[in-house]
Amino acid sequence: MELNILIREARREDAGAIATILRRLGWIERMNNEALTTTEQHVARMLDLEVRDGCNTVLVAERENGAVVGYLAVHWLPNLMRGIDGYVSELFVHPDETGKGTGSRLLETVRTYAVQRGCTRMLLMNRRIRESYQRSFYAKHGWEELPDGAFFSLSVAAQ
């Protein structure tokens, strides 16, 4: 397992590398069908929004040569019943880099951020068809699947 990477907060100039990771994964049909520059511009706009209000953190995993090989996005959500929740909405590693400890390092780092913010819990959604679920990636890091939970989705995209 290679761990010779730096975990740091994302910058706008990381948009191209993040866009490349998303395109290589091939999971987001809209992005697969658009020019890479369009994906980069979208990621840059989202990074600007995420960083602006302080309620979100985007971390990147960077190799010694400066290559960004993974990223994680977390949203800090006040919960009136519990305190602050950290919701990990995205954790993606370049397909050529899986199994080298990058995702583990991103999870360790975001946990440290959560403790520093006083979070009471962290949440994420992992589709059962994903390799990370099938190989129990999150469970191996102490995350527990909620047996009575269900995630729902409602598309509200502009028509």
C-alpha positions in Angstrom: 0.0 0.0 0.0 1.5 3.3 -1.1 0.9 6.2 1.2 3.3 8.8 -0.2 0.7 11.4 -0.8 -0.3 14.7 0.6 -3.9 15.4 1.6 -4.8 19.1 1.3 -7.7 21.4 0.7 -8.7 21.7 -2.9 -7.9 24.9 -4.9 -9.6 26.1 -8.0 -6.6 25.0 -10.1 -7.4 21.4 -9.1 -10.6 21.5 -11.2 -8.9 19.9 -14.3 -7.6 17.0 -12.3 -10.9 16.4 -10.5 -12.7 16.6 -13.9 -10.3 14.0 -15.3 -11.0 11.7 -12.4 -14.7 12.0 -12.9 -14.4 11.4 -16.6 -12.2 8.3 -16.1 -14.8 6.8 -13.8 -17.4 7.2 -16.5 -20.4 7.1 -14.0 -21.9 10.5 -14.8 -23.5 10.3 -18.2 -23.8 14.1 -18.6 -20.1 14.6 -18.1 -19.2 11.7 -20.4 -21.0 13.4 -23.2 -19.5 16.9 -22.8 -16.2 18.4 -23.6 -13.6 18.0 -20.9 -13.2 21.8 -20.7 -17.0 22.1 -19.9 -16.5 19.5 -17.1 -13.5 21.5 -15.8 -15.5 24.7 -15.8 -18.3 23.1 -13.9 -16.0 21.6 -11.3 -14.3 25.0 -10.9 -17.6 26.8 -10.3 -18.6 24.1 -7.8 -15.3 24.5 -6.0 -15.8 28.2 -5.7 -19.3 27.7 -4.2 -18.2 25.0 -1.8 -15.3 27.0 -0.4 -17.1 30.3 -0.2 -19.5 29.7 2.7 -17.3 27.5 5.0 -19.9 24.8 5.3 -18.1 22.5 2.9 -14.6 21.2 2.5 -13.1 19.6 -0.5 -9.9 17.6 0.0 -7.5 16.3 -2.6 -4.9 13.6 -2.6 -1.7 14.8 -4.3 1.3 12.7 -5.2 4.9 14.1 -4.8 4.9 15.0 -8.5 1.9 17.3 -8.0 -0.7 14.9 -9.6 -4.1 15.0 -7.9 -5.2 11.4 -7.8 -8.3 11.6 -5.6 -10.7 13.9 -3.8 -13.4 14.0 -1.1 -16.2 16.5 -0.6 -17.8 16.9 2.8 -20.7 19.2 3.9 -21.0 20.3 7.5 -24.6 20.3 8.4 -26.1 21.6 11.7 -28.5 19.0 13.1 -31.0 20.3 15.6 -31.3 17.0 17.4 -27.6 15.9 17.5 -25.2 18.7 16.7 -23.1 18.9 13.6 -23.2 16.1 11.0 -20.4 15.7 8.4 -21.9 14.4 5.1 -19.4 12.9 2.7 -21.0 13.4 -0.7 -18.1 12.4 -2.9 -15.0 10.3 -2.5 -13.4 9.3 -5.8 -9.9 8.0 -6.6 -8.5 7.8 -10.1 -9.0 4.3 -11.4 -5.2 3.8 -11.8 -4.7 4.6 -8.1 -7.2 2.4 -6.4 -5.8 0.0 -3.7 -2.9 2.3 -2.9 -4.3 3.8 0.3 -5.5 7.1 -1.2 -9.2 6.7 -0.2 -8.1 5.6 3.2 -6.0 8.7 3.7 -8.8 10.9 2.5 -11.2 9.3 5.1 -8.7 9.6 7.9 -8.2 13.3 7.1 -11.9 14.1 6.9 -12.4 12.4 10.2 -9.8 14.7 11.8 -11.6 17.7 10.3 -14.9 16.4 11.8 -13.4 16.0 15.3 -12.0 19.6 15.0 -15.4 20.9 14.1 -17.1 19.1 16.9 -19.2 16.8 14.8 -21.3 14.1 16.5 -21.5 11.8 13.5 -20.5 11.4 9.8 -22.7 10.1 7.1 -22.3 8.9 3.5 -24.2 7.0 0.9 -22.6 4.2 -1.0 -24.4 2.3 -3.7 -24.3 -1.4 -3.3 -23.2 -1.9 -7.0 -20.0 0.1 -6.4 -16.7 -1.8 -5.9 -16.1 0.1 -2.7 -19.3 -1.3 -1.2 -18.7 -4.8 -2.5 -15.2 -4.9 -0.9 -16.5 -3.3 2.4 -14.2 -0.3 2.0 -16.2 1.9 4.4 -16.9 -0.9 6.9 -13.2 -1.6 7.1 -12.7 2.0 8.2 -15.3 1.7 11.0 -18.4 3.0 9.2 -21.6 1.1 9.9 -24.3 0.4 7.5 -27.7 1.5 8.9 -30.0 -1.5 8.6 -33.1 0.6 9.0 -32.0 3.5 6.8 -32.9 4.3 3.2 -31.7 7.1 0.9 -34.1 8.8 -1.4 -33.4 10.9 -4.5 -35.6 13.5 -6.2 -34.4 15.1 -9.4 -35.1 18.9 -9.4 -32.9 19.8 -12.4 -34.1 22.6 -14.6 -36.2 21.3 -17.5 
